[in-house]
Amino acid sequence: MIYVDNPTIERTEVEQLLADTRVGTLNTIATFGHPERVTGNEFEEIVYEVAKSYARGTNFEGQIVHTADREFPDIVAADRYGIEVKATKKNDWTSIGNSVLESSRISTVEKIYLFFGKLGGKPDIRFRDYESCLKGISVTHYPRYQIDMELPIGASIFDKMQIPYDELRMMENPIQEVRRYYKSQMTKGDSLWWIDDDAESLPALSPVIRNLSSLSPEEKDVVVSSIFAFFPEVFSSSAKKYERVPAFLASQYGVVTANLRDFFTAGGKVSIDYNGSKIQVPQIIYRTRLLAPKIHARLSGKNQQTLENYWGHKINGDFVGADAAWCAEVDRLYSDAYNPHLVSNQYLAGLTDWQRKQRMMN
């Protein structure tokens, strides 16, 4: 990181330093046989050394310091101006930027510039207002801005959200506002997988994409119980009842399948005891009883807003808990005039079976 501290420095002087540093840095990396091999840390070090040399004879002289790693931004000028240094080995002007949360931001900084080195193709450097070149948000292990140095003025993520950058960053929970915006842009069938505030909503996915059929029985149970909990429409008779599930599987578990419907309907019907009689039920009902403890675990702690986000509609009536809300939801969706509470009955029976086993083990 780079730090500059001089209260007499004005914005025009910061921009002049950037312009001089751009030329000096380009001249420096031109001496490299392969500029595209320069790492991000090496590029930042070069920028620091060049900026320090151009500071001589100015208000910056002796005031530029390479600070500790992971602070944001990389350069602070006169306490109020910041410069974030980025580089890409590609031959374009895009990259992934910093965290939306800006938890490591130096508190006195009021204005930030982005100093961006394109090291692929013909090397070049540009700088501009930080917020003007942030086009969207990507999610790795946390939401981060997408940088596009060629982004037209007025096309930033803040323009799209109609919230100024300085207003968003000062919010107590900026991710909630970002989440609200992206939800408003979703079309039917889309899924916003980082919709919850729970840590499990931002999973550490394997780089390997697996097929649902290749999972172990234990892994399949976890996946299916999540589907049952968060997509209760799979219990309905709708022809589109599996429409929302694939995006969830891919983003939450790194799992894909070409025959999701067959996965739930294979095996035909099963005979169960219900209200003193033997009845034939679909496999999905039978599995609800078997997976009841795991469904319960997925629902545990979920509040009304979280369930409404997953289910895609408001929950009617008073919210007395996730279990009760889920039971009411699946009974509403499962159409059987003779057994209207069949799904919730099997779920509660499965919980009773599990609790009985727990007591016996203890």
N, C-alpha and C positions, 0 to 999 in steps of 0.2 A: 504494500500500500504506500501511497505518497501523501504527504501532509504539508500544507503551506499555511503559515500563520502570520498575517500582517494586516492590522486593521485599516491601514491607509490604502490598500489595493482596491480599485474600483473594477466594475464589470468589464469595461472596455480594455483594461490592462490584462485581465484574465483571458479575454478573447484574443488579444495580441500575443500573449504567451502561447496559447493554443496554436495559433497560426504559425508562429515561429517554430514551435516544437514539432508541428506536422512536417515542415520542410526539413528540419534537422533529422527527424526520425527516418523520413524517406531516404535521405542521403546516407544515413547509417546502414539501414537494411539493404541498400543497393550494393554495399560492399560484400554482402553475403553471397556465396555461390548459389545457395538454394534458400531464398527468403521464406518459402513455404514450410521449411523445417523448423523455423523459429517457434518455440512454444509460447503459450500465453504468458507464463511467468517471465520468460526472457524478453518478450516484447514490452512488458510492463517495466522491466529493469532498464531497457533502452530508453523508453519514454522518460523515466525518472532522470537518467543521466543527462539526456538532451535538455529536458526542462531546466535542470539545475544549471547547465552551462549557459542557457539563454537568460537565466535570472540575473546573471552578473550585470551590474550597473543599473538595475531596476529595483523597484520596491520589493521584488521577490528575493533579492540576493541574501543568501544565508538562511532563507526561510522555507526552503523545500526539504522535506524529510520523508524518507521511505519508512512508513509506519508498519505496525504489526499486520499480519495476514488476516483476511476475512472481515476487515472493516469496510464500510460502505459510506461514501465512494472512495476511490483509490487516491484521489487528490482533494485536499481541502484548501481553499485560498481565502485568506482574510476571514476565516471562521465561517463566512457566509456562502462561498462558492465552492462547488465540488466538481471533480472531473473523474468519471468512471472509465477505466481503460479496458477495452475488449479487442480481441483479435480472432480472425478465422483463417484457416489454411485453405478454405474454399475460394473459388473465383466468383464470389457474390458478396452481397452486403447484409446478409442475415445471420443471426445467431440466437442462442438462448441466453437471456439476461439474468438479472438478479431476482431474488425472492420478492413477491408482492408484499410480504409482511415487513420487509426492511428492518428487521429486528436489530441489525448491526449498524444501522445508520448513525452517523455522527450528528448529534442533536442540534448543533448550531448551524448546520448547512441549510441554506434557504434555496439555493439554485444549483442544479447539477447539469453538467454537459457530458455527453458521451463521446469519447475519443476512440475511434474504431479503425483498426488496421485490417485491410484486406490483403492477405499475404499470398493468396493463390492467383494464378494468371499474372497480369501486370500489377505489381504491388502498388497500393494506394492507401491513403488515409483520409478520413473525413471526421468532422466533429459537428455536433448540433445539439440543440436542447434535448435533454434526456427524455422527457415525456413525449416529445413530438415524433419519436421513432419507435415507440413501443406499440406494435400493431395488435397484439393479442396476448393470450396467456396459455402456457403449456403446464402440464402437471407431471413432474417426475416424482420425487418423494415429497415435494411440496410445490405449490403453484409458483411459476416463474414467468416473467415477461418474455415475449418474443420480440427480438430486435430486427428492424428493417430500416437501414439507413437511407433507403430510397422511398420510404413511405411518404405519400403526398401530405402536405399540410392539411390538417382537419380530418385525417383518416386514422388517428390513433385509437387505441382501445378506450381512452378516456373520452374522446369525441363520440364514440359509439355508445358508451354507457351514459353520456351526458353528465359526467361527474368529473370535475377538474382533478388532475393528478394530486395536487396538494391537499385537496379535500379528502380524496380516497385514502391517501397514506396516513392521514391523521385520525381516521376512524378507529374505534376500539377493535372492530372486527371487519377489516376490509374484505376478507375472503367471503363473508356472508353477502356482501354487495356484489362481488364478482359472480358468485354462485347464482344470485338472483338474476343477473343479466343473462348468463348463459342458459339458464332454464327458460327464460323468455324467448330465446332464439331456437329452442328445440322444436322439431316437428314430430308428429306421431311416429312412434317406433324408436325415437332417439332415447339415449340413456345418459344421464350425467352421473358417472360412477363416484365422483368425489362429493356426493350430495350431503353426506352426513358429517358431523363434527367428530365422530368417533375415529380413533386411530385406525380401526380396521377398514375404514372407508378409503384409506390411502395405502393399499397393500404394497408390499415389496414383491412384485411379480417376477417369476422366473423368466429368463430370456427365451426359454423354449415354449412354444405354443403346443399344447397337447390336445388330443381328441378326447371328448368326454368318455368314449367307450374304453379308453386305455387307462383310466383312473383306477386306483385300487377301490375295493368295496367301501373302505372307510372314507376315502376322499369323495366318492360318489355320494355317500350319505350327507357329508357336509354341504356339498353343492346343492343337492336336492332339497335339503332342509332350508337352505337360504332362498331357493326359488319359491318354495311353499310359503315362507314367511313374508317375502317382499313382493311376490307376484301372485296374489291369491286368485287372480283371474284364470289361472291354470285349472281351477276347479269348475269353471263355468262351461257352458256349451258353445261359446263363441268360436267361430272359425278362426279368429285372430288372437286366440288366447295365449299363444306362445310368441307373439310378435315382438314383445319388449325384452324377452329373456336373453337372446343371443348376445346383444351388446353388453349386458350385465355379466354374462359368463366370460366374455373375452376380456373385459376390463378388470373385473374383480378377481378372476381366477386364472386368466391366461388359457382358457378352455374354449374350444370350438366344437361344433357338431353339425353334420348335414342332415340328421334325422331326429331332431329334438322331440317331435311328436311321438315317433316310434319308441323313443326311450321311456316315455311315460305310459304308453298303451300296450307295450309288449307283454305277453303272458296272459292276455284275456282277463276274464273276471275271476274273482276269488270268493269263496263262501265264508261268511262270518256270522257270528252270533250277534243278533241285534234285537233288543226288546223281546227276548224270549223266543225268537225265531231265527231260522237260518235264511240268510238272503245273499244274493249274488251282487257283488259290488265291483267297480273298476279297480285295477291295481293301484291307482293313485289314492283311493280311499284307504285301502289296506296299508299302504306305505305310510299314510298319515299317522296311523296308530303306532307303527314300528318306530317312526322318526320323531314322535312327539317330544321326547326330551331335547333333541337337537333343535327342533323348531322353537321350542320354548327358550333355549339358550340364545338363538338368533333374535328373538323378540325382546328378551330381557333388557330392561333399561331404556328401551326406545320410547320416546315421548310422542305426543300426538302429531307434532309438526313433522317429525322424521317419518312416521308411518304415512302421513298424507303425501309427503314428497315421493316416497316409493310407490304408493298406490295410485297416485295421480288424481286424487279428489279429496274433498273435505270429508271428515268423519262426522256423521250426524249424531246428535245427542251428546250427553255428557261423557267425557273420556275418563274411564275408571281404571285404565290399565291396558297394556299392549295385548295381553292374552285375551281379555274380554272383547277388545275391539277386533282382534283377528277372528275370533269365533263368530262374531256378528257378521263380519265381512264375508267369510267363506260360506256361511249359511245363506247369505243374501245372493251369492253368486251361484251356488250349487242348486240346480233346478231339479228337485224331486218332490213332487206334491205329497207322496206317501211318507217320505222320510226327510222332512225339511231341515232337520238338525243333524243329519248323518255325519257330516264332516267334523263339526265341533264335538259331537259325541265321541267319535273315534279318537280325536285329539286328546280330549280330557281323559278318556279311558286309557290311552297310552301313557299319559302322565301318571295316572293312578297305578298302572302296572309298574312303572319305573320307580315310583315312591315306595311301593310295596317291596320291591327287590332291594332298595336301599336300606329299608328297615331290617330286612332279613340279614343283610350283610353286616349290619352294625350290631 
